[in-house]
Amino acid sequence: MKLSLVSIPVQNPLEAHEIYTSKLGFITKEFSPELNLAIVVSSDDPQGVSILLEPCKGSFAENYQTSAFQANLPIMIFSIQNVETELARLKALGVKLRPELNNPEWGLMNMFEDGCGNILMLEEKHA
């Protein structure tokens, strides 16, 4: 069994699509504004796991998203070759970073806000 699609709750999939593609560096896999449908994938792995930017307004997922955000919990973790370089790139694009870099025994990491109601985490992994 192989993971092919995950969903992340967002307030507005169309706005989230713009943020995820223009700031976070994902590419569009499927986008249908009239259906409020946005699916993105990593530009580093276009055939990899896709992310459905799931509308959560008025659903149980909205409570989950709000609770995770208020508890300062990342809703998804992305691996990257160089956390510091990526954080500098995101900051230059106006992405709101969370606590300073953390270096636990398993690697360098940091959190940021996606601008769609979620906290995301970067973790440094070398290929």
C-alpha positions in Angstrom: 0.0 0.0 0.0 1.3 3.4 -0.9 0.1 6.9 0.2 -1.2 8.9 -2.8 -3.4 11.8 -1.4 -3.7 13.6 1.9 -6.0 16.5 2.7 -5.2 19.6 4.8 -8.1 21.8 6.1 -8.1 25.3 4.7 -10.6 28.1 5.0 -10.6 28.9 1.3 -9.2 26.4 -1.2 -8.8 29.0 -4.0 -6.7 31.3 -1.7 -4.8 28.3 -0.3 -4.0 27.2 -3.9 -2.4 30.6 -4.6 -0.4 30.5 -1.3 0.8 26.9 -1.7 1.9 27.4 -5.3 3.3 31.0 -5.2 4.9 31.0 -1.8 5.3 27.4 -0.6 6.6 26.2 -4.0 4.1 23.4 -4.7 2.7 22.9 -8.2 -0.8 22.4 -9.4 -2.0 18.9 -9.9 -5.7 19.7 -10.3 -7.4 23.1 -10.0 -11.1 23.8 -10.6 -12.2 27.1 -9.1 -15.9 26.5 -10.1 -15.8 23.3 -8.0 -13.7 24.8 -5.2 -11.2 22.1 -5.8 -7.4 22.5 -5.4 -4.9 19.7 -5.4 -1.1 20.4 -5.2 2.0 18.3 -5.3 5.7 18.9 -4.4 7.7 20.4 -7.3 10.5 18.1 -6.1 8.3 15.0 -6.6 5.5 15.7 -9.1 4.4 12.0 -9.1 4.5 11.8 -5.3 1.8 12.3 -2.6 -0.7 15.0 -3.5 -2.3 17.4 -1.1 -6.0 18.2 -1.3 -6.6 21.7 0.0 -9.9 20.7 1.7 -12.5 23.4 2.5 -13.3 23.2 6.2 -15.5 26.2 6.8 -18.6 25.0 8.7 -17.4 21.4 9.1 -16.0 19.3 11.9 -12.5 19.9 10.3 -12.8 23.6 11.1 -12.8 22.8 14.8 -9.9 20.5 14.3 -7.9 23.1 12.4 -8.7 25.8 15.0 -7.8 23.5 17.9 -4.5 22.5 16.4 -3.6 26.1 15.6 -4.4 27.3 19.1 -2.4 24.4 20.6 0.6 25.4 18.4 0.6 22.0 16.7 1.7 21.5 13.1 -0.9 19.9 11.0 1.7 18.6 8.5 5.4 18.2 8.4 7.5 18.7 5.2 11.1 17.5 4.8 13.6 19.8 3.2 17.4 19.7 2.4 18.2 23.0 4.2 15.8 24.4 6.8 17.6 27.7 7.2 17.7 28.4 3.4 14.0 27.6 3.1 13.0 29.7 6.1 14.9 32.7 4.6 13.0 32.1 1.3 9.6 31.9 3.0 10.3 34.9 5.2 11.2 37.0 2.1 7.8 36.0 0.7 6.0 37.2 3.8 5.3 33.8 5.4 4.9 34.1 9.1 7.5 32.0 10.9 6.9 30.4 14.3 9.5 29.7 17.1 13.2 30.0 16.3 15.0 27.0 14.9 15.0 23.9 17.0 17.6 21.3 16.8 16.4 18.1 18.6 18.5 15.0 18.4 16.6 13.9 15.2 17.3 17.0 13.2 16.8 20.7 12.5 13.2 21.9 12.3 11.0 25.0 12.5 7.3 25.8 12.2 5.5 28.4 10.1 1.9 29.5 9.3 0.5 28.7 5.9 -1.8 31.7 5.9 -4.8 29.4 5.5 -5.3 28.6 9.2 -2.6 26.0 9.7 0.8 25.6 11.3 3.2 23.6 9.2 6.6 22.2 10.1 9.9 21.9 8.2 12.3 19.2 9.1 15.8 18.9 7.6 16.5 15.6 6.0 19.4 14.9 3.8 18.9 12.5 0.8 
